[in-house]
Amino acid sequence: METYDLLQCIDRVLDEFGSSAKQAVYLNLALRKGIPYESIVKDPGALTITLQEVFDESSKVVKRAIAKEIMSVFDLGRTADSSKFEETFELARRQIPGEIYQ
């Protein structure tokens, strides 16, 4: 697995909520938090906050959908819980060779 695969999980789910919502997430991360698209995987906390800002109460649904997509693509099965977005994200990041995340 690669960083690209994790980014694609996020992209696919955000696409389901519409291009304007997807753009709002990425623009918020880039402009307000200084996190470019390629660096999203390094800061799942910022992504969590941004999803809350963009989707408000619906962010729980979005985070769960992203977590389920990650679980499927990264074959996390029973090692992850889709209700624990950041933990699922972290498990996937650990499968990316050559990348060291703290």
Biopython code that builds the backbone (N, CA, C, O; Angstrom):
import numpy as np
from Bio.PDB.StructureBuilder import StructureBuilder

atoms = [
    (1, "MET", "N", (0.835, -1.186, 0.000)),
    (1, "MET", "CA", (0.000, 0.000, 0.000)),
    (1, "MET", "C", (0.881, 1.252, 0.000)),
    (1, "MET", "O", (2.021, 1.238, 0.464)),
    (2, "GLU", "N", (0.320, 2.313, -0.527)),
    (2, "GLU", "CA", (1.050, 3.581, -0.613)),
    (2, "GLU", "C", (0.189, 4.710, -0.061)),
    (2, "GLU", "O", (-1.009, 4.550, 0.173)),
    (3, "THR", "N", (0.833, 5.853, 0.140)),
    (3, "THR", "CA", (0.113, 7.049, 0.587)),
    (3, "THR", "C", (-1.026, 7.357, -0.374)),
    (3, "THR", "O", (-2.109, 7.763, 0.046)),
    (4, "TYR", "N", (-0.778, 7.165, -1.653)),
    (4, "TYR", "CA", (-1.786, 7.399, -2.679)),
    (4, "TYR", "C", (-3.064, 6.603, -2.394)),
    (4, "TYR", "O", (-4.168, 7.118, -2.570)),
    (5, "ASP", "N", (-2.916, 5.360, -1.959)),
    (5, "ASP", "CA", (-4.077, 4.514, -1.679)),
    (5, "ASP", "C", (-4.925, 5.088, -0.543)),
    (5, "ASP", "O", (-6.154, 5.046, -0.595)),
    (6, "LEU", "N", (-4.270, 5.614, 0.463)),
    (6, "LEU", "CA", (-4.988, 6.211, 1.588)),
    (6, "LEU", "C", (-5.694, 7.498, 1.147)),
    (6, "LEU", "O", (-6.841, 7.740, 1.526)),
    (7, "LEU", "N", (-5.018, 8.309, 0.359)),
    (7, "LEU", "CA", (-5.639, 9.527, -0.164)),
    (7, "LEU", "C", (-6.841, 9.199, -1.053)),
    (7, "LEU", "O", (-7.847, 9.908, -1.033)),
    (8, "GLN", "N", (-6.731, 8.138, -1.820)),
    (8, "GLN", "CA", (-7.838, 7.740, -2.689)),
    (8, "GLN", "C", (-9.054, 7.280, -1.884)),
    (8, "GLN", "O", (-10.190, 7.478, -2.314)),
    (9, "CYS", "N", (-8.825, 6.673, -0.731)),
    (9, "CYS", "CA", (-9.943, 6.294, 0.148)),
    (9, "CYS", "C", (-10.724, 7.543, 0.553)),
    (9, "CYS", "O", (-11.954, 7.557, 0.510)),
    (10, "ILE", "N", (-10.004, 8.581, 0.942)),
    (10, "ILE", "CA", (-10.635, 9.836, 1.343)),
    (10, "ILE", "C", (-11.366, 10.445, 0.150)),
    (10, "ILE", "O", (-12.519, 10.860, 0.266)),
    (11, "ASP", "N", (-10.696, 10.496, -0.984)),
    (11, "ASP", "CA", (-11.288, 11.063, -2.204)),
    (11, "ASP", "C", (-12.590, 10.367, -2.596)),
    (11, "ASP", "O", (-13.594, 11.023, -2.872)),
    (12, "ARG", "N", (-12.564, 9.051, -2.617)),
    (12, "ARG", "CA", (-13.750, 8.294, -3.050)),
    (12, "ARG", "C", (-14.955, 8.603, -2.169)),
    (12, "ARG", "O", (-16.064, 8.788, -2.670)),
    (13, "VAL", "N", (-14.741, 8.657, -0.874)),
    (13, "VAL", "CA", (-15.860, 8.933, 0.039)),
    (13, "VAL", "C", (-16.324, 10.375, -0.113)),
    (13, "VAL", "O", (-17.527, 10.628, -0.184)),
    (14, "LEU", "N", (-15.401, 11.317, -0.163)),
    (14, "LEU", "CA", (-15.801, 12.718, -0.315)),
    (14, "LEU", "C", (-16.525, 12.952, -1.635)),
    (14, "LEU", "O", (-17.414, 13.800, -1.708)),
    (15, "ASP", "N", (-16.159, 12.215, -2.671)),
    (15, "ASP", "CA", (-16.857, 12.318, -3.957)),
    (15, "ASP", "C", (-18.342, 11.989, -3.803)),
    (15, "ASP", "O", (-19.185, 12.564, -4.490)),
    (16, "GLU", "N", (-18.650, 11.076, -2.914)),
    (16, "GLU", "CA", (-20.043, 10.685, -2.686)),
    (16, "GLU", "C", (-20.873, 11.830, -2.097)),
    (16, "GLU", "O", (-22.098, 11.837, -2.219)),
    (17, "PHE", "N", (-20.215, 12.783, -1.467)),
    (17, "PHE", "CA", (-20.905, 13.907, -0.839)),
    (17, "PHE", "C", (-20.909, 15.150, -1.728)),
    (17, "PHE", "O", (-21.414, 16.201, -1.334)),
    (18, "GLY", "N", (-20.348, 15.023, -2.918)),
    (18, "GLY", "CA", (-20.369, 16.115, -3.888)),
    (18, "GLY", "C", (-19.039, 16.833, -4.008)),
    (18, "GLY", "O", (-18.250, 16.891, -3.065)),
    (19, "SER", "N", (-18.813, 17.375, -5.185)),
    (19, "SER", "CA", (-17.526, 18.028, -5.456)),
    (19, "SER", "C", (-17.341, 19.296, -4.628)),
    (19, "SER", "O", (-16.215, 19.623, -4.255)),
    (20, "SER", "N", (-18.420, 20.013, -4.335)),
    (20, "SER", "CA", (-18.263, 21.238, -3.542)),
    (20, "SER", "C", (-17.868, 20.914, -2.104)),
    (20, "SER", "O", (-17.084, 21.645, -1.498)),
    (21, "ALA", "N", (-18.399, 19.834, -1.556)),
    (21, "ALA", "CA", (-18.018, 19.428, -0.198)),
    (21, "ALA", "C", (-16.559, 18.979, -0.173)),
    (21, "ALA", "O", (-15.808, 19.312, 0.743)),
    (22, "LYS", "N", (-16.178, 18.225, -1.187)),
    (22, "LYS", "CA", (-14.792, 17.763, -1.287)),
    (22, "LYS", "C", (-13.841, 18.955, -1.388)),
    (22, "LYS", "O", (-12.821, 19.000, -0.700)),
    (23, "GLN", "N", (-14.176, 19.916, -2.245)),
    (23, "GLN", "CA", (-13.348, 21.110, -2.390)),
    (23, "GLN", "C", (-13.290, 21.898, -1.092)),
    (23, "GLN", "O", (-12.239, 22.433, -0.741)),
    (24, "ALA", "N", (-14.403, 21.976, -0.378)),
    (24, "ALA", "CA", (-14.430, 22.704, 0.892)),
    (24, "ALA", "C", (-13.473, 22.069, 1.903)),
    (24, "ALA", "O", (-12.784, 22.775, 2.639)),
    (25, "VAL", "N", (-13.435, 20.763, 1.935)),
    (25, "VAL", "CA", (-12.534, 20.066, 2.855)),
    (25, "VAL", "C", (-11.083, 20.373, 2.491)),
    (25, "VAL", "O", (-10.295, 20.770, 3.350)),
    (26, "TYR", "N", (-10.736, 20.190, 1.234)),
    (26, "TYR", "CA", (-9.344, 20.373, 0.828)),
    (26, "TYR", "C", (-8.897, 21.839, 0.898)),
    (26, "TYR", "O", (-7.754, 22.120, 1.258)),
    (27, "LEU", "N", (-9.775, 22.753, 0.563)),
    (27, "LEU", "CA", (-9.429, 24.173, 0.680)),
    (27, "LEU", "C", (-9.265, 24.586, 2.139)),
    (27, "LEU", "O", (-8.353, 25.341, 2.477)),
    (28, "ASN", "N", (-10.139, 24.094, 2.989)),
    (28, "ASN", "CA", (-10.031, 24.387, 4.419)),
    (28, "ASN", "C", (-8.693, 23.893, 4.960)),
    (28, "ASN", "O", (-8.005, 24.614, 5.683)),
    (29, "LEU", "N", (-8.334, 22.684, 4.614)),
    (29, "LEU", "CA", (-7.054, 22.133, 5.068)),
    (29, "LEU", "C", (-5.878, 22.953, 4.544)),
    (29, "LEU", "O", (-4.952, 23.267, 5.291)),
    (30, "ALA", "N", (-5.919, 23.295, 3.269)),
    (30, "ALA", "CA", (-4.799, 24.011, 2.653)),
    (30, "ALA", "C", (-4.699, 25.455, 3.109)),
    (30, "ALA", "O", (-3.620, 25.918, 3.478)),
    (31, "LEU", "N", (-5.812, 26.166, 3.086)),
    (31, "LEU", "CA", (-5.771, 27.603, 3.358)),
    (31, "LEU", "C", (-5.809, 27.947, 4.844)),
    (31, "LEU", "O", (-5.077, 28.829, 5.292)),
    (32, "ARG", "N", (-6.629, 27.281, 5.589)),
    (32, "ARG", "CA", (-6.761, 27.603, 7.009)),
    (32, "ARG", "C", (-5.761, 26.889, 7.898)),
    (32, "ARG", "O", (-5.351, 27.413, 8.934)),
    (33, "LYS", "N", (-5.369, 25.692, 7.489)),
    (33, "LYS", "CA", (-4.483, 24.902, 8.336)),
    (33, "LYS", "C", (-3.099, 24.697, 7.732)),
    (33, "LYS", "O", (-2.210, 24.148, 8.382)),
    (34, "GLY", "N", (-2.917, 25.135, 6.493)),
    (34, "GLY", "CA", (-1.611, 25.014, 5.843)),
    (34, "GLY", "C", (-1.207, 23.578, 5.538)),
    (34, "GLY", "O", (-0.017, 23.264, 5.494)),
    (35, "ILE", "N", (-2.188, 22.704, 5.325)),
    (35, "ILE", "CA", (-1.904, 21.299, 5.046)),
    (35, "ILE", "C", (-2.288, 20.993, 3.599)),
    (35, "ILE", "O", (-3.474, 20.916, 3.279)),
    (36, "PRO", "N", (-1.299, 20.818, 2.722)),
    (36, "PRO", "CA", (-1.612, 20.495, 1.330)),
    (36, "PRO", "C", (-2.167, 19.076, 1.201)),
    (36, "PRO", "O", (-1.979, 18.237, 2.082)),
    (37, "TYR", "N", (-2.844, 18.831, 0.102)),
    (37, "TYR", "CA", (-3.500, 17.552, -0.163)),
    (37, "TYR", "C", (-2.597, 16.355, 0.139)),
    (37, "TYR", "O", (-3.017, 15.420, 0.820)),
    (38, "GLU", "N", (-1.381, 16.377, -0.354)),
    (38, "GLU", "CA", (-0.466, 15.245, -0.207)),
    (38, "GLU", "C", (-0.076, 14.980, 1.243)),
    (38, "GLU", "O", (0.374, 13.881, 1.566)),
    (39, "SER", "N", (-0.239, 15.960, 2.114)),
    (39, "SER", "CA", (0.177, 15.823, 3.505)),
    (39, "SER", "C", (-0.963, 15.481, 4.460)),
    (39, "SER", "O", (-0.756, 15.411, 5.671)),
    (40, "ILE", "N", (-2.140, 15.271, 3.934)),
    (40, "ILE", "CA", (-3.296, 14.959, 4.779)),
    (40, "ILE", "C", (-3.033, 13.741, 5.651)),
    (40, "ILE", "O", (-3.438, 13.705, 6.813)),
    (41, "VAL", "N", (-2.361, 12.752, 5.096)),
    (41, "VAL", "CA", (-2.148, 11.508, 5.837)),
    (41, "VAL", "C", (-1.253, 11.694, 7.061)),
    (41, "VAL", "O", (-1.241, 10.849, 7.956)),
    (42, "LYS", "N", (-0.513, 12.783, 7.102)),
    (42, "LYS", "CA", (0.365, 13.033, 8.244)),
    (42, "LYS", "C", (-0.363, 13.651, 9.426)),
    (42, "LYS", "O", (0.177, 13.688, 10.532)),
    (43, "ASP", "N", (-1.588, 14.140, 9.210)),
    (43, "ASP", "CA", (-2.313, 14.815, 10.292)),
    (43, "ASP", "C", (-3.801, 14.457, 10.273)),
    (43, "ASP", "O", (-4.633, 15.276, 9.882)),
    (44, "PRO", "N", (-4.133, 13.237, 10.694)),
    (44, "PRO", "CA", (-5.548, 12.848, 10.697)),
    (44, "PRO", "C", (-6.381, 13.692, 11.662)),
    (44, "PRO", "O", (-7.591, 13.821, 11.479)),
    (45, "GLY", "N", (-5.753, 14.263, 12.677)),
    (45, "GLY", "CA", (-6.472, 15.138, 13.604)),
    (45, "GLY", "C", (-6.999, 16.381, 12.914)),
    (45, "GLY", "O", (-8.129, 16.805, 13.157)),
    (46, "ALA", "N", (-6.175, 16.966, 12.049)),
    (46, "ALA", "CA", (-6.608, 18.146, 11.292)),
    (46, "ALA", "C", (-7.726, 17.780, 10.325)),
    (46, "ALA", "O", (-8.649, 18.564, 10.109)),
    (47, "LEU", "N", (-7.640, 16.590, 9.745)),
    (47, "LEU", "CA", (-8.703, 16.133, 8.853)),
    (47, "LEU", "C", (-10.002, 15.955, 9.638)),
    (47, "LEU", "O", (-11.074, 16.329, 9.162)),
    (48, "THR", "N", (-9.907, 15.396, 10.815)),
    (48, "THR", "CA", (-11.088, 15.211, 11.670)),
    (48, "THR", "C", (-11.752, 16.547, 11.976)),
    (48, "THR", "O", (-12.970, 16.682, 11.859)),
    (49, "ILE", "N", (-10.954, 17.526, 12.365)),
    (49, "ILE", "CA", (-11.483, 18.859, 12.693)),
    (49, "ILE", "C", (-12.104, 19.498, 11.456)),
    (49, "ILE", "O", (-13.174, 20.101, 11.537)),
    (50, "THR", "N", (-11.444, 19.371, 10.327)),
    (50, "THR", "CA", (-11.955, 19.960, 9.091)),
    (50, "THR", "C", (-13.273, 19.308, 8.674)),
    (50, "THR", "O", (-14.199, 19.998, 8.247)),
    (51, "LEU", "N", (-13.359, 18.003, 8.794)),
    (51, "LEU", "CA", (-14.617, 17.325, 8.475)),
    (51, "LEU", "C", (-15.744, 17.828, 9.369)),
    (51, "LEU", "O", (-16.876, 18.000, 8.916)),
    (52, "GLN", "N", (-15.433, 18.062, 10.633)),
    (52, "GLN", "CA", (-16.434, 18.609, 11.576)),
    (52, "GLN", "C", (-16.858, 20.012, 11.142)),
    (52, "GLN", "O", (-18.042, 20.347, 11.176)),
    (53, "GLU", "N", (-15.892, 20.824, 10.737)),
    (53, "GLU", "CA", (-16.199, 22.195, 10.321)),
    (53, "GLU", "C", (-17.049, 22.230, 9.047)),
    (53, "GLU", "O", (-17.961, 23.047, 8.924)),
    (54, "VAL", "N", (-16.747, 21.351, 8.121)),
    (54, "VAL", "CA", (-17.446, 21.355, 6.833)),
    (54, "VAL", "C", (-18.805, 20.659, 6.917)),
    (54, "VAL", "O", (-19.794, 21.151, 6.373)),
    (55, "PHE", "N", (-18.850, 19.517, 7.599)),
    (55, "PHE", "CA", (-20.063, 18.712, 7.596)),
    (55, "PHE", "C", (-20.896, 18.829, 8.873)),
    (55, "PHE", "O", (-22.017, 18.325, 8.927)),
    (56, "ASP", "N", (-20.356, 19.489, 9.900)),
    (56, "ASP", "CA", (-21.053, 19.663, 11.172)),
    (56, "ASP", "C", (-21.467, 18.307, 11.737)),
    (56, "ASP", "O", (-20.627, 17.416, 11.862)),
    (57, "GLU", "N", (-22.735, 18.133, 12.078)),
    (57, "GLU", "CA", (-23.202, 16.880, 12.680)),
    (57, "GLU", "C", (-23.048, 15.683, 11.745)),
    (57, "GLU", "O", (-22.905, 14.550, 12.204)),
    (58, "SER", "N", (-23.076, 15.925, 10.465)),
    (58, "SER", "CA", (-22.934, 14.835, 9.489)),
    (58, "SER", "C", (-21.504, 14.321, 9.404)),
    (58, "SER", "O", (-21.251, 13.312, 8.746)),
    (59, "SER", "N", (-20.570, 14.994, 10.053)),
    (59, "SER", "CA", (-19.174, 14.568, 9.979)),
    (59, "SER", "C", (-18.995, 13.152, 10.519)),
    (59, "SER", "O", (-18.091, 12.438, 10.085)),
    (60, "LYS", "N", (-19.830, 12.743, 11.443)),
    (60, "LYS", "CA", (-19.733, 11.376, 11.978)),
    (60, "LYS", "C", (-19.987, 10.359, 10.878)),
    (60, "LYS", "O", (-19.311, 9.333, 10.801)),
    (61, "VAL", "N", (-20.956, 10.646, 10.037)),
    (61, "VAL", "CA", (-21.274, 9.760, 8.912)),
    (61, "VAL", "C", (-20.112, 9.727, 7.926)),
    (61, "VAL", "O", (-19.743, 8.663, 7.428)),
    (62, "VAL", "N", (-19.545, 10.880, 7.650)),
    (62, "VAL", "CA", (-18.435, 10.977, 6.696)),
    (62, "VAL", "C", (-17.211, 10.237, 7.242)),
    (62, "VAL", "O", (-16.579, 9.466, 6.520)),
    (63, "LYS", "N", (-16.883, 10.464, 8.494)),
    (63, "LYS", "CA", (-15.726, 9.794, 9.092)),
    (63, "LYS", "C", (-15.911, 8.277, 9.094)),
    (63, "LYS", "O", (-14.974, 7.534, 8.801)),
    (64, "ARG", "N", (-17.108, 7.825, 9.422)),
    (64, "ARG", "CA", (-17.377, 6.386, 9.429)),
    (64, "ARG", "C", (-17.245, 5.819, 8.008)),
    (64, "ARG", "O", (-16.697, 4.732, 7.826)),
    (65, "ALA", "N", (-17.738, 6.541, 7.015)),
    (65, "ALA", "CA", (-17.633, 6.080, 5.628)),
    (65, "ALA", "C", (-16.172, 6.007, 5.178)),
    (65, "ALA", "O", (-15.774, 5.054, 4.508)),
    (66, "ILE", "N", (-15.378, 7.007, 5.545)),
    (66, "ILE", "CA", (-13.952, 6.988, 5.205)),
    (66, "ILE", "C", (-13.273, 5.809, 5.900)),
    (66, "ILE", "O", (-12.488, 5.089, 5.284)),
    (67, "ALA", "N", (-13.573, 5.617, 7.172)),
    (67, "ALA", "CA", (-12.973, 4.509, 7.928)),
    (67, "ALA", "C", (-13.332, 3.167, 7.294)),
    (67, "ALA", "O", (-12.473, 2.292, 7.183)),
    (68, "LYS", "N", (-14.582, 2.991, 6.878)),
    (68, "LYS", "CA", (-14.993, 1.736, 6.238)),
    (68, "LYS", "C", (-14.252, 1.523, 4.923)),
    (68, "LYS", "O", (-13.842, 0.406, 4.607)),
    (69, "GLU", "N", (-14.083, 2.592, 4.165)),
    (69, "GLU", "CA", (-13.340, 2.496, 2.902)),
    (69, "GLU", "C", (-11.888, 2.107, 3.175)),
    (69, "GLU", "O", (-11.331, 1.252, 2.487)),
    (70, "ILE", "N", (-11.285, 2.727, 4.168)),
    (70, "ILE", "CA", (-9.897, 2.406, 4.542)),
    (70, "ILE", "C", (-9.803, 0.949, 4.987)),
    (70, "ILE", "O", (-8.885, 0.231, 4.591)),
    (71, "MET", "N", (-10.751, 0.518, 5.806)),
    (71, "MET", "CA", (-10.748, -0.864, 6.294)),
    (71, "MET", "C", (-10.816, -1.853, 5.139)),
    (71, "MET", "O", (-10.154, -2.891, 5.161)),
    (72, "SER", "N", (-11.609, -1.532, 4.140)),
    (72, "SER", "CA", (-11.759, -2.405, 2.981)),
    (72, "SER", "C", (-10.489, -2.434, 2.134)),
    (72, "SER", "O", (-9.975, -3.506, 1.813)),
    (73, "VAL", "N", (-9.991, -1.266, 1.779)),
    (73, "VAL", "CA", (-8.820, -1.168, 0.897)),
    (73, "VAL", "C", (-7.564, -1.717, 1.569)),
    (73, "VAL", "O", (-6.768, -2.404, 0.930)),
    (74, "PHE", "N", (-7.387, -1.420, 2.844)),
    (74, "PHE", "CA", (-6.184, -1.844, 3.561)),
    (74, "PHE", "C", (-6.366, -3.195, 4.255)),
    (74, "PHE", "O", (-5.496, -3.646, 5.000)),
    (75, "ASP", "N", (-7.501, -3.827, 4.000)),
    (75, "ASP", "CA", (-7.806, -5.150, 4.550)),
    (75, "ASP", "C", (-7.572, -5.210, 6.064)),
    (75, "ASP", "O", (-6.865, -6.086, 6.563)),
    (76, "LEU", "N", (-8.176, -4.265, 6.775)),
    (76, "LEU", "CA", (-7.989, -4.185, 8.217)),
    (76, "LEU", "C", (-8.935, -5.105, 8.986)),
    (76, "LEU", "O", (-8.686, -5.431, 10.147)),
    (77, "GLY", "N", (-10.015, -5.520, 8.335)),
    (77, "GLY", "CA", (-10.928, -6.479, 8.954)),
    (77, "GLY", "C", (-11.254, -6.173, 10.397)),
    (77, "GLY", "O", (-11.756, -5.099, 10.726)),
    (78, "ARG", "N", (-10.967, -7.112, 11.233)),
    (78, "ARG", "CA", (-11.324, -6.998, 12.658)),
    (78, "ARG", "C", (-10.330, -6.182, 13.476)),
    (78, "ARG", "O", (-10.545, -5.964, 14.668)),
    (79, "THR", "N", (-9.256, -5.733, 12.857)),
    (79, "THR", "CA", (-8.266, -4.960, 13.607)),
    (79, "THR", "C", (-8.676, -3.501, 13.773)),
    (79, "THR", "O", (-8.045, -2.758, 14.525)),
    (80, "ALA", "N", (-9.739, -3.088, 13.068)),
    (80, "ALA", "CA", (-10.162, -1.694, 13.123)),
    (80, "ALA", "C", (-11.655, -1.614, 13.434)),
    (80, "ALA", "O", (-12.403, -2.579, 13.281)),
    (81, "ASP", "N", (-12.050, -0.433, 13.872)),
    (81, "ASP", "CA", (-13.446, -0.151, 14.199)),
    (81, "ASP", "C", (-13.815, 1.125, 13.446)),
    (81, "ASP", "O", (-13.201, 2.171, 13.656)),
    (82, "SER", "N", (-14.813, 1.041, 12.572)),
    (82, "SER", "CA", (-15.151, 2.190, 11.731)),
    (82, "SER", "C", (-15.639, 3.388, 12.528)),
    (82, "SER", "O", (-15.676, 4.501, 12.003)),
    (83, "SER", "N", (-16.014, 3.184, 13.783)),
    (83, "SER", "CA", (-16.445, 4.320, 14.601)),
    (83, "SER", "C", (-15.253, 5.058, 15.207)),
    (83, "SER", "O", (-15.420, 6.109, 15.826)),
    (84, "LYS", "N", (-14.059, 4.513, 15.030)),
    (84, "LYS", "CA", (-12.841, 5.133, 15.561)),
    (84, "LYS", "C", (-11.966, 5.562, 14.390)),
    (84, "LYS", "O", (-10.986, 4.906, 14.036)),
    (85, "PHE", "N", (-12.357, 6.679, 13.808)),
    (85, "PHE", "CA", (-11.750, 7.177, 12.579)),
    (85, "PHE", "C", (-10.233, 7.305, 12.661)),
    (85, "PHE", "O", (-9.520, 6.740, 11.831)),
    (86, "GLU", "N", (-9.735, 8.036, 13.645)),
    (86, "GLU", "CA", (-8.291, 8.292, 13.704)),
    (86, "GLU", "C", (-7.493, 7.018, 13.954)),
    (86, "GLU", "O", (-6.386, 6.873, 13.435)),
    (87, "GLU", "N", (-8.034, 6.100, 14.736)),
    (87, "GLU", "CA", (-7.336, 4.836, 14.978)),
    (87, "GLU", "C", (-7.269, 4.001, 13.701)),
    (87, "GLU", "O", (-6.237, 3.403, 13.396)),
    (88, "THR", "N", (-8.364, 3.964, 12.964)),
    (88, "THR", "CA", (-8.396, 3.241, 11.691)),
    (88, "THR", "C", (-7.399, 3.858, 10.717)),
    (88, "THR", "O", (-6.665, 3.148, 10.030)),
    (89, "PHE", "N", (-7.382, 5.181, 10.666)),
    (89, "PHE", "CA", (-6.457, 5.920, 9.810)),
    (89, "PHE", "C", (-5.020, 5.546, 10.156)),
    (89, "PHE", "O", (-4.203, 5.293, 9.270)),
    (90, "GLU", "N", (-4.724, 5.513, 11.441)),
    (90, "GLU", "CA", (-3.375, 5.196, 11.909)),
    (90, "GLU", "C", (-2.979, 3.767, 11.542)),
    (90, "GLU", "O", (-1.839, 3.530, 11.142)),
    (91, "LEU", "N", (-3.890, 2.824, 11.671)),
    (91, "LEU", "CA", (-3.595, 1.439, 11.290)),
    (91, "LEU", "C", (-3.241, 1.351, 9.808)),
    (91, "LEU", "O", (-2.335, 0.610, 9.425)),
    (92, "ALA", "N", (-3.943, 2.095, 8.992)),
    (92, "ALA", "CA", (-3.646, 2.105, 7.557)),
    (92, "ALA", "C", (-2.284, 2.742, 7.289)),
    (92, "ALA", "O", (-1.509, 2.242, 6.473)),
    (93, "ARG", "N", (-1.996, 3.839, 7.974)),
    (93, "ARG", "CA", (-0.705, 4.520, 7.762)),
    (93, "ARG", "C", (0.457, 3.599, 8.089)),
    (93, "ARG", "O", (1.508, 3.679, 7.454)),
    (94, "ARG", "N", (0.284, 2.742, 9.054)),
    (94, "ARG", "CA", (1.360, 1.810, 9.437)),
    (94, "ARG", "C", (1.658, 0.791, 8.350)),
    (94, "ARG", "O", (2.717, 0.163, 8.356)),
    (95, "GLN", "N", (0.733, 0.625, 7.422)),
    (95, "GLN", "CA", (0.933, -0.330, 6.331)),
    (95, "GLN", "C", (1.659, 0.292, 5.135)),
    (95, "GLN", "O", (1.952, -0.392, 4.155)),
    (96, "ILE", "N", (1.940, 1.570, 5.222)),
    (96, "ILE", "CA", (2.604, 2.265, 4.118)),
    (96, "ILE", "C", (4.124, 2.141, 4.318)),
    (96, "ILE", "O", (4.681, 2.743, 5.236)),
    (97, "PRO", "N", (4.781, 1.370, 3.469)),
    (97, "PRO", "CA", (6.240, 1.187, 3.635)),
    (97, "PRO", "C", (7.010, 2.469, 3.354)),
    (97, "PRO", "O", (6.639, 3.271, 2.496)),
    (98, "GLY", "N", (8.080, 2.633, 4.095)),
    (98, "GLY", "CA", (8.946, 3.774, 3.854)),
    (98, "GLY", "C", (8.487, 5.064, 4.492)),
    (98, "GLY", "O", (9.202, 6.065, 4.445)),
    (99, "GLU", "N", (7.313, 5.061, 5.086)),
    (99, "GLU", "CA", (6.789, 6.263, 5.729)),
    (99, "GLU", "C", (6.814, 6.061, 7.237)),
    (99, "GLU", "O", (6.383, 5.024, 7.740)),
    (100, "ILE", "N", (7.311, 7.038, 7.939)),
    (100, "ILE", "CA", (7.349, 6.978, 9.391)),
    (100, "ILE", "C", (6.448, 8.067, 9.926)),
    (100, "ILE", "O", (6.682, 9.254, 9.700)),
    (101, "TYR", "N", (5.415, 7.653, 10.635)),
    (101, "TYR", "CA", (4.459, 8.588, 11.203)),
    (101, "TYR", "C", (4.498, 8.466, 12.707)),
    (101, "TYR", "O", (4.703, 7.387, 13.263)),
    (102, "GLN", "N", (4.297, 9.592, 13.346)),
    (102, "GLN", "CA", (4.271, 9.592, 14.813)),
    (102, "GLN", "C", (2.892, 9.873, 15.303)),
    (102, "GLN", "O", (2.663, 9.915, 16.512)),
]
sb = StructureBuilder()
sb.init_structure("model")
sb.init_model(0)
sb.init_chain("A")
sb.init_seg("    ")
for serial, (resi, resn, name, xyz) in enumerate(atoms, 1):
    if name == "N":
        sb.init_residue(resn, " ", resi, " ")
    sb.init_atom(name, np.array(xyz, "f"), 0.0, 1.0, " ", f" {name:<3s}", serial, name[0])
structure = sb.get_structure()
